[in-house]
Amino acid sequence: MIVTLALLSGCVSASVAAEPAPAGYREKAIAAITPRLKDPFSVKEMKVTKPYIERNSGVGNNGKWQVCATFYAKNSFGGYGPTVAFVTFSHGQVTDVGINSPQNYYTECAGAS
């Protein structure tokens, strides 16, 4: 059983290592996030992490490149609130965008700049 697990984890690592990190990830992430906001022109202080391999998404993005963006944007009430977005890439292109309120601290977002 231990040998099987070791072989399976080796397969996942090999497939991820074969795909390079997405080029132009910051620009692509911003372009994918802003149209999904209530007021795309209200974004302030957007910070984007370097790409990392997602291992814990729970939505089928495990093993794909992902970035975390943190920013302030207008909400439905016209006020500014903190927001977190996760952008997933496959073969250098955006494949998924998830926008959340940062009710929990996301360790993936710690290195955003």
Backbone torsions as a table, in degrees:
resi	resn	phi	psi	omega
1	MET	NA	-40.7	179.5
2	ILE	-64.5	-39.0	179.1
3	VAL	-63.7	-41.5	179.3
4	THR	-61.0	-45.4	179.4
5	LEU	-63.1	-40.6	179.1
6	ALA	-64.0	-40.6	178.8
7	LEU	-66.4	-42.5	179.2
8	LEU	-64.4	-43.2	179.5
9	SER	-66.5	-31.7	176.6
10	GLY	-66.0	-36.4	178.2
11	CYS	-65.8	-42.7	-179.9
12	VAL	-63.4	-46.0	-179.2
13	SER	-62.9	-38.7	-178.3
14	ALA	-66.3	-40.7	-178.2
15	SER	-68.9	-36.1	178.8
16	VAL	-69.6	-42.6	-177.6
17	ALA	-65.0	-24.7	-178.3
18	ALA	-72.1	-24.6	-178.5
19	GLU	-100.9	123.2	-179.6
20	PRO	-72.5	160.0	176.1
21	ALA	-60.1	146.5	-176.6
22	PRO	-66.2	131.8	176.2
23	ALA	-77.9	144.5	179.3
24	GLY	65.4	29.1	-173.9
25	TYR	-59.0	-37.9	-177.5
26	ARG	-63.8	-50.0	-179.7
27	GLU	-63.0	-42.1	179.4
28	LYS	-65.1	-40.2	179.3
29	ALA	-64.4	-46.8	179.7
30	ILE	-61.4	-43.3	179.4
31	ALA	-63.9	-30.3	179.7
32	ALA	-81.7	-30.3	-176.6
33	ILE	-80.5	-49.1	-169.0
34	THR	-57.8	-39.7	179.8
35	PRO	-66.7	-16.7	-178.0
36	ARG	-88.4	-2.3	-178.1
37	LEU	-90.7	155.1	178.2
38	LYS	-61.6	-38.8	177.8
39	ASP	-134.6	88.4	-175.3
40	PRO	-58.9	-23.9	-177.4
41	PHE	-86.2	-1.8	-177.2
42	SER	-93.5	0.0	-174.4
43	VAL	-63.2	132.1	176.5
44	LYS	-127.5	142.4	171.1
45	GLU	54.2	48.2	178.6
46	MET	-75.3	128.2	176.6
47	LYS	-121.7	139.4	-176.7
48	VAL	-127.2	132.9	178.2
49	THR	-74.6	166.5	168.8
50	LYS	-71.0	154.1	179.5
51	PRO	-62.6	142.7	175.6
52	TYR	-138.5	159.8	179.1
53	ILE	-84.2	122.3	179.5
54	GLU	-73.6	130.9	-178.9
55	ARG	-122.5	-8.7	-170.1
56	ASN	-139.7	34.0	-169.7
57	SER	-72.9	-39.7	-176.9
58	GLY	78.3	-1.8	179.2
59	VAL	-124.3	22.4	175.2
60	GLY	87.6	11.9	179.9
61	ASN	-100.0	9.1	-179.8
62	ASN	-59.9	137.0	178.8
63	GLY	85.4	1.4	179.3
64	LYS	-105.7	157.3	176.3
65	TRP	-71.0	141.3	-179.4
66	GLN	-145.9	151.8	171.4
67	VAL	-127.4	156.9	175.8
68	CYS	-115.9	132.8	176.7
69	ALA	-118.1	135.3	174.9
70	THR	-119.8	139.7	-176.8
71	PHE	-166.1	172.8	173.7
72	TYR	-114.0	135.8	177.4
73	ALA	-148.1	158.4	179.8
74	LYS	-66.8	139.1	176.6
75	ASN	-98.9	-172.0	-177.6
76	SER	-62.6	-23.9	-179.0
77	PHE	-91.3	-0.3	179.6
78	GLY	88.4	-2.4	178.1
79	GLY	-92.7	163.3	178.4
80	TYR	-92.1	136.0	177.0
81	GLY	-137.2	153.5	177.7
82	PRO	-69.3	142.9	-177.6
83	THR	-139.8	148.2	177.1
84	VAL	-125.0	135.7	176.2
85	ALA	-130.4	139.7	174.7
86	PHE	-111.7	126.8	-179.3
87	VAL	-117.5	126.1	-177.4
88	THR	-106.1	140.6	-179.0
89	PHE	-121.1	147.7	170.2
90	SER	-141.3	127.3	-177.6
91	HIS	53.8	38.2	175.2
92	GLY	81.9	-1.9	-177.5
93	GLN	-114.7	149.3	177.9
94	VAL	-68.6	129.2	178.8
95	THR	-117.7	-17.0	-178.1
96	ASP	-159.1	143.5	175.7
97	VAL	-134.1	126.3	176.0
98	GLY	-122.5	123.9	-178.3
99	ILE	-112.3	129.5	-174.8
100	ASN	-134.4	158.5	166.1
101	SER	-83.2	137.8	-175.7
102	PRO	-80.2	62.8	179.3
103	GLN	-70.8	-26.9	176.6
104	ASN	-116.2	153.0	176.1
105	TYR	-80.0	126.7	179.0
106	TYR	-99.8	116.5	-179.3
107	THR	-63.5	-27.7	179.6
108	GLU	-62.9	-25.5	-175.4
109	CYS	-89.7	-2.0	-174.0
110	ALA	-60.5	-30.5	-176.3
111	GLY	-97.4	16.7	-178.6
112	ALA	-64.4	136.9	178.1
113	SER	-147.4	NA	NA
